[in-house]
Amino acid sequence: MNVADLPVGSSPAPIAYPHFPARWQIFVWRNWELVPVERIAKVLRCTEKEVLQAAAELGLTQTPVINPKWVSHGYLTLIRSNWQLLSYAQILDLLDWTADKLAYTLKEEDFFWVKVGMLKPDCKDLVYEPLTAEQQAETRKLKETLLRHFPENKMAYIEPPFAFLDQFAPKKSIGGEEKFDFNYIHAYSASCGDIFANVDELDPVPENLLAQYASMGIKGVWMHAILYLLCPIPGAEEFSAGYEKRFAALQKIVKRCAKYGIKVYLYVNEPRCMPMAFYDKKPLWKGHAFEERSTCAICTTQSPEPLEWLENSVRHLFREAEGLGGLFCITMSENLTTCQSLFQRHKCPHCKDVAGEKIIADVISAMERGMHSVAPDALMIAYDWAWTVSRESGWKENSEFKKAVMARLPKNVCICSVSEWGKVTNIGGVEQYLVDYSISQVGPSEESLTTWREAKKNGLRTVAKVQINNSWELSAVPYIPVPYLIEEHLTNLKNAGVDGLMLCWTLGGFPGGNLELLNATPEEIAAAKYHPELAAKVCQAWKAFSDSFRKFPFNVNVLYNGPMNFGPMNLFALEKTNYAATMVGFPYDDIDAWRGPYPEETLQNQFKLVTEGWKKGLQLLQDAADQVLEEEKAEFDELYTIAMAAYCHLRSSYLQISFIMARDGGMNKAVMRACLEEEMELTKDLYDIVRRDSRIGFEASNHYYYTLNDLREKIISCESILQKL
């Protein structure tokens, strides 16, 4: 692939960043100590000496310590940081990648092209240029601002990014009774890319992580898999280059996990849409076209070949990777698969008259046949995410469709449902039918209960998809300390007779935090960590956090477009950027996309209520701090750190909403100034936490939401806006 072949979408003009005198300076700033100086110089077409001089003028350290994991483990962070700055060619220079590798990342790494907005800003090549006298004067002021807020001795990470990878260790068991037959979790540090291609460098399940999971009663881990990259399609083997290496890596991982009593489950969206060249070789696989993504659906009704390949490939998987725990599949996800995916089978002449439930059931049944022919005890888990008649019909009518699918499935399939999906909520006076997963709104819904009852009636086992540690409501902390919400949810599921738990999506795999609630109550956990008086106060704080979080303005638009996950990192803008918020990618200042069905004032007020209640919990912990014994200090400090980081993100969301409302509602400068000043304090609070805790800001499918450079830039930006106001 050539650079010119990479997708660009509408390719609008990039955002201006007036808080820097020269645009190329932003690039130096954002990438400082993330990539080698010589790489920065190569991109800017200048010398390393010129880069070092530019960094000195900005106030950046002159002895940069480069963490190589940013390029190997944090490349999504680097791409996002430079998306509005660099052309594709310069991004490839920065990462030292090929166009093919970037194309794969955009397409397959958890919808990354969607996360960046399905557009590439029209960035002209950045080139170093000497500063004018005016720019030099502005740069001196910028440096003074930086050092006023961040003295030189506070510029570096205390605990480097990704250090958490070396910190996992078995935990002391609390409680004991196992409430569910099985569970599985996404490995905390596993990426969503081509996992099995490079397990030596990007180990998704290091032994210390497995040991900690096992000590907490975790029975399985799941990871992304693309079937044709493990099992070639006959006659189109060239699309599966490297499959032998990947398969050997899978076998290695399965054996390693088995040492800790942990099974491996592969998450598959199959059969996957392929590059257009594939359909030249396999014309009978070609369904309707997805022209905007330069591919076609896989038609499973025109020829038996796709389903035969699915069955044979899965049989090969489970025969050769002995001990593999099972598959869980989504048949209606954002990934493009069959003609039924994205509700568009009517566009295919072969599928338009075939029932959608049959297409789904045929795919699941083919994989089940292959699996159970060689591994009868493995689990075939069918996730009913987005199972409904059509998007236009509304999610509320999906129960009958789910019944129709389940009636066609083999009896040894497990049905997995999002526990909260379909719950009717009334938050801030806005009634909704809940779509997707939540922590603030406790499940299960009546719809999920109905699905599980129907599954049992058909002889199928049941799985509840839950979020125990965090959710897209706030994924930048390893866990949200709201144990009373989690305990309530787990108790409800136990009473419902659910067989197993899918403990998280890509977010929420931290091997601690709320996972302790799988076998213990909040009171038992507090009693095991603190003396009685302190334990009681910690429980009071947990209740305050739990009660306040119920007020979170839940809606999928808020979840995926809102600023909560990026928190203080998201820049304020004195003028509208006119960029649309993207799915867990760039919030920008797109309040209309953030709010979903909530009026602006309601969205603002709900975040205000959440953060005011949360602050009461923080105050309870602060009041109890002088009672903490030396042996309790590590646990107590951990709780306060996580709770404070959560507050910074949630409160920043309130401030961002308030700032935009004041800006767009007539430039209320007093309110805007107040928002900027409080935001700066939050940013510095979060900065201090991030320096010493490598978990904060990390999520497996997005890498780090921000760096110290980003948080320092936020302060510079706020100061710049304050001066203009």
Secondary structure, DSSP 8 states (H G I E B T S, - for coil): --GGGS--TT-------TTSSSHHHHHHHHHTTTS-HHHHHHHHTS-HHHHHHHHHHHT--SS----THHHHT-HHHHHHHHTTT--HHHHHHHHT--HHHHHHHHHHSSSHHHHTTS--------------HHHHHHHHHHHHHHHHHS-GGGSS-SS-TTGGGG-------------SSEEEEE-TT--SSSGGG-TTTS-SS-HHHHHHHHHTT--EEEEE--GGGTS--TT-GGGGTTHHHHHHHHHHHHHHHHTTT-EEEEEE--S--EEHHHHHH-GGGEEEEEGGGTEEEE-SSS-SHHHHHHHHHHHHHHHHSTT--EEEEESSSSS--BTTGGG-GGGSTTTTTS-HHHHHHHHHHHHHHHHHTT-TTSEEEEE-TT-SS-TTT-GGGHHHHHHHHHHTS-TTEEEEEETTTT-EEEETTEEEE--S--SSS----HHHHHHHHHHHHTT-EEEEE--SS-BTTB-SSS----HHHHHHHHHHHHHHT--EEE--SSS---SSGGGGGGSS-HHHHHHHHS-HHHHHHHHHHHHHHHHHHTTS---HHHHHHSSTTTGGGS---SS-------TTS--TT-HHHHHTTS-HHHHHHHHHHHHHHHHHHHHHHHHHGGG--GGGHHHHHHHHHHHHHHHHHHHHHHHHHHHHHHHHTT--HHHHHHHHHHHHHHHHHHHHHHHH-TTTTEETTTEES--HHHHHHHHHHHHHHHHH-
